[in-house]
Amino acid sequence: MTSRTLIADQQKTRSVANMTNAEVQAEGMDSNVVHIQDYIDESTGEKGSGSFGLPADGWQDKTSMDWTLSAKEPSADETTADFNNLMM
């Protein structure tokens, strides 16, 4: 398993699946499968789209992560601005 830092618009991210310890058959391995459309790899500058594993312990801010992983409607631009203002 490798670790990368990807930069993406939260409007273009969503959770595909949430896997628990029992599903991956390993203790402490809870994770999410996340699809990211139009990301930039911070180390290479490469652009792309794809699905990735996000370990449950790979993030700290639960509120922001809930927003990042949620499915978003195309009309969510209004609430995106409100959310960003709230987080500032």
N, C-alpha and C positions, 0 to 999 in steps of 0.2 A: 504494500500500500504506500502511496506517495501523498505528499501534502503540497498543495498549490494555493496561491492567493489569486482569486479571480475578482475582477471588478465588473459589476453588472447593475443595470437599472432594476430596482425592486419590482417594477411593473412587468418585467420579463423573466421572473423567477416563480417557481411553484413546486410544491411537494408532490411527488408521484406516489410514494409509498412510505409508510412508517414501519420499520422493522424492529421487533423487540428481541430480547435475549433468546426466547424460545424459537423464533423464526430463523435466527442466524446460528443457533445452537452454540452460543458462546456467552459466558458470563460477562457482563459489563460492556456488551457490544451493541446497545440500542443505537439506532441510526435512522436517518431519513435518506431516501433517494430523491434528489432534487434535480429538476430540469432547469437549465439556464439557457436562455436564448440571447444571443448577442453579447457575449462576455469578452473581456480583455484579460489575458494572462499577464499578471503584473511583472513576472520575471522576464518574459520574452517579448511582450507587446503583441503577441499573436491574438487574433480575433477568432471567435468560434461560437458554437452552440453545442450543448451536450447534456448528458445526465451524469450525476456524480453522487458519491456517498458522502453524507455529512454526519459525522459521529455526534451523538447526543451531547458529549462533553466538548464539542468543537465550537461552542458559542456561549456567550455569557448573558446577553440581554434578551430575556424571554419575550418581552413585548415586541421588540423589533423583529425577532425571528418569527413570531407568529404572523406578523404582517408579511414578511418575506416569503414564507411558505404557503400562505393562503392563495387560493385561486382568485384571480382578479378579472373583473369585467372591463371591457374596453372603455366604458363610461366612468371608470373609477378615478379618472384624472382629478375630479373635484375633491374627492376624499383623500387622494394622495397629497395634495397641497395642505389640506387640514392636518393630516398625520405628520407631515414633515414639520409644520409649524409647532405642533404639540411636542415633538421630540427635541426641538431646539431649546 
